[in-house]
Amino acid sequence: MWKKLFKNKTALIMLIIIFATTIVGIFAPLFASHDPYEIDVMNKFAVISLEYPLGTDNLGRCILSRMIYGIRPTLFLSLMTMIGTISIGMVMGLLAGYFRGVVDEIIMRIIDVMLSFPSQIMIFAIVALLGVDVRNVIIANVIIKWAWYARMVRTNVMKYRSKNFILFSRCIGNRESFILFRHLLPSISWEMAVLATLDIGWAILDISTFSFLGLGVQAPTPEWGAMLNEAKNVMTTNPVQMIAPGVAIVTCFVSILIS
Amino acid sequence: MKSYIVKRVLSAIPLLLCISFICFAFINLIPSDPAEVALCVRQTPVITEQAIEEVREELGLNQPYMVRYFKWLMDCFRLDFGVSYTNPSRTVLGEFGRCLPATVNLVGASLVLVIVLSLPIGFFCAVYKDGLFDKIMRELVFVTTAMPAYWIGLLLIWLVSIRLNLLPTSGSRSAEHIILPAITVFLTYISTYIRLIRNNMLENMKEDYVLYANARGLKKENILVRHILINSLHTFIVAIGMSVPQLIAGTIVVENVFAWPGLGKLCIESIFNRDYPVIQTYVLLIGTLFVVFNLLFDIIQYLIDPRLRGDN
């Protein structure tokens, strides 16, 4: 597996980018030269210099430090979204695929209804209902997206449930819960993990979009989407402020998609 | 054939009812009491318990849930969606009437761009597969997929409006204003259609009828356009048609970047102002559009593609 990875140069580079971003994000205080909240109005729109590698924004905050601190909410929130979606999707999919019958019917009908809805609009509706806050954006994302995973899990479970090792396990009288969590869950989790990593990219885009619209992470917290929102107003004077977070989002998304 | 259409139309009804019910439940889930809100809207100076009771009686809020739902549904059929909370002098219908034309213009313009450009690009990508043009276009498709719509919008504003000073940055006063938003929407959606046309054509090229046409000695251009392209168009038309509601929903972001006075901007403003009737109607509208367009183009696909009718 490692050999294969080293042969695929693009995938390797993208993986390194992702790891580097994560590490820089986790140890942000070590890498950032300034406090991301430190306002210095006298020094606003500073040009690119050694002290401020990307200049300063409209309030004189160091853009690079804000970018580095911005990794945290971006990655953390998208991870939270994925964990939430996958766990609900897993449970529902397992139940539907394993027990079939009435349980399956009910869960599948719910999934059908969820999937036939325009997801983006429903996320907006839920955010509107719960109030403007990034937690609600995540909740809305989870509520809307679990159905898709549940269906994938269900298909996978149905593929495995008639395999011999499961039938054998049932023959020797293992409990249903044991079969579900010890046999089925490990068998399907690999495929789900691959799907989920791909989807983190979309989660990053989604959350930054909501932050950009002002519905997610609120200023002054440094988050890439929210930073773009702030940059929108000062675009004429300071385009760097707008370009840097955008490049970061696209790079992150592309690396996750390719690797 | 008729039975298929009837079946499809009938199957859409439960879905529409479901959407309407969720929209209705939505406004009943809001944290504030509708009667209290109604009093606020009427600008009653002092809100007493008794006044709330009276309004509840008047609005029929003390009736059973299902009765209220059917009443609300009937109101919706009469296009009476209630009154905006933030702006009591305006009905929700009026607000939508004010904002809908801008969104329709924007979606129409982007749709024209998508159709006019993705068809030839996809066509040439398939014809010259793995050639230079195809490679460049594939990269471009990838890049536009990876860029979020709002960032494309911001980059375009910066590049075209600020650096080159060619077009206005925002608003909708003249025809020039629509160019940048339309290009932004178009750029976010074009990748899907280029890929669709390209892959469809490549698949069709392997079919027997193409081999036969070649064997008959027809001209290459003729085969490409009259046979392969026309056969690939079915899916394209259906996909374009079904994506119209998606486009309308997708303009939320672009409209906010360019301050385009359409439905998307109205929706975001309503979310900030907690103007629930507007949001409710917006969700209802988009949900209904989704179902209706899906239904319509399902039937159209059935009509234009004889292969699907084989089973009956």
Interface residues (C-beta under 8 A of the other chain):
Chain A: V113 S116 F117 P118 Q120 I121 M122 F124 A125 V127 A128 L129 V132 L205 S208 T209 F212 L213 G214 L215 L228 A231 K232 M235 T236 P239 M242 I243 G246 I249 V250 F253 V254 L257
Chain B: L15 C18 I19 F26 L29 I30 A146 M147 P148 A149 Y150 W151 L154 L155 I157 W158 I162 P245 Q246 A249 G250 I252 V253 N256 V257 C267 I268 S270 I271 F272 R274 Y276 I279 Y282 V283 I286 G287 F290 V291
